[in-house]
Amino acid sequence: MFDRYEAGETAVLVHIEFSDEERREDLLELQLLVESAGARSVGVITGSRRSPDRKFFIGTGKAEELAAMVAATEANVVIFNHALSPAQERNLEAVCQCRVLDRTTLILDIFAQRARTHEGKLQVELAQLRHMSTRLIRGWTHLERQKGGIGMRGPGETQLETDRRLLRGRIKNINKRLDKVDKQREQSRRARKRSDMATVALVGYTNAGKSTLFNSLTLSEVYAADQLFATLDPTLRKLDLPDGAVILADTVGFIRHLPHDLVAAFKATLQETRQADLLLHIVDCADDNMTENFDQVQSVLEEIEADDITQLVVCNKIDLLEDFAPRIDYDDEGKPERVWVSAQKRIGFDLLLQAVTELIGAVIYERTLKIPASAGHYLGQFYRLDAIQQKEYDDLGNCILSVRLSEADWRRLMKQSQGELETLVFEPSEAEVSC
């Protein structure tokens, strides 16, 4: 579809330091991303600016320096550690005479390599098409020409308009197929809720050790490697606890400035995180950027509306620290808030399971509500959550409803009802019971 330079395996990297914290990126992370994509770095251009240059992002002088390095190293792709506009990419390609990629395109390429399931491939294609839709004009030199030939002259659509129409059609088709996948996942989630098994989702920065921990806890063989985005497709397994069992979900890793196209495309996958009863936030405690990575994950959780779910921070890789033993840290209310473990060495797993058991017992709510006919719309919400345990009506026509749901779901309903739901609680005892 596009007449562009062939991307190869040798790359020149470009990293600019900005005074604005929102624009800052990590050069080491870019190198890891490039390595994960299968490319080899042959040079790095660095610099500092207050704000990006409108034409070249890096300024005219740096653009000339970049072109000289590309020629000297015979690199056939330039990779920026930042998001570029379509015009900036086009201008840089003209100067460097090779393919220019930005950070978003690089991450999309890695996701395309990692996708294994039908759903994963659809999600990646959707994200790529959305990203590509803003860059169509770069792909052709004849886009504004109208179709020629006998019978085709006149006010017909241009080649660019044709391509945009085809792109919109493909995006619409993929969205329909992903909606079907989303409904199938919703049915599976309802079946798990009916079995009274809570769901615990692993979240965290990419390469924090989620898949290694998942494999060690569930004795599975999910692909795990010391590379960014080793896991793309979600995997669910049963995890036995001292007082029962839960469903453990391994999910895709997050990264700073995660492309919005990816967040939107992976809605069905991220739904496993949004519908979880408990989140295990895996943190690489041996990483110098641990605090920044933690904040980035919290930012993504807020973006996908999963920040209300109870979290247990799992500080992983304590085997890389000196003289550090596994332990549980408790908050002021006596609830576990942090566990220190090593997934690779299987250290501290007994403490982790203990903390999960304590928290799962605290995040499942049971309520009895008296719902009048005027508030009957709440019934539908509880049915969708599959939270209804018992339903009967009194002499006045009020619905006496016994429900069982997670703390996160209860909070979400409370927020939507602006507190009205609390006034419908029938029994004064709001007992929180364990699974």
C-alpha angles and dihedrals in degrees: 000000000000129000099214140138115284110254114227138184100267115082141180111215125215121202125174125190113221127193089222109089092212091062098046120115134179118251093203089054090052090052090051091049091051091048091049089052090056098249129128122227114227098172145002129218114200134178144139132247139168092226137355120276110249095225106036103007088225100051131255096280094050090045090057090046089051093050090051092052091048090053094045095048094036088229116171100201135042117205122198122204089218141060113271129199118238090251092052091050091050093049093047093048090053091053099041097036091219140085115292120203130185128211094267094053090048092053091047090052091052090049090051090054093048098046110111107158127067090246093050093051091050091050093050092047090050092052091047093049092050090050092045094051091074092050103047094110090063094062102066140044094202101047097124094051115107120225112276135201136083111315093013102075122108135055094343124147119277123243089257091054090049092052092047090051092050090047093052090049093052092048090050091050093050092048090055092052092047090050088057090051090049091054091050090051090048090054090051091050091051090050090053091050091051089055088057091237115143120222122232116192126200113223132169148114116312114275093018091126102263097140093044090053090045092053093046094049098044100029088237131145102227111159108268126175140157092258138095117273095006087154120054108148117062118246127198127201137166115256120198117221129189090258101033139311140291137192111254116205124198111205140185116284122249128231135191113279092010105198112260090223088062094048090051094044094048094052093121093048094046088050087079087063095044093051096045121118092215134017122213103206104204114207128186098227091188092061116102089217094053095125094047092047091049091053091048092054090049088052092053091046088054090049092054091043095246097118093100093064117103112259135205113196111221111199102206133192097039086153086076091058124081119252096348123149128195116262145152121244116208129203127229091276092054095252121135110256103164137025125190114215145144115230093188094053095032091236121158097011093133089056091047093053090046092053092046091050092052094048096044088055090054100046100056112090130198118197137173113210134189105213119189121211090257090062096044092124089079089068090067091051092052091046091053089052090047086228101133114114100168136001131190139148131237127218092272094055095255116145112236103206128187111199136181119195144140124279090244092055091047091051091048092052091046090053092049093048092045090233097310091117091063090061090058095060104122103194121054093220109084096189118188109208134189127246 
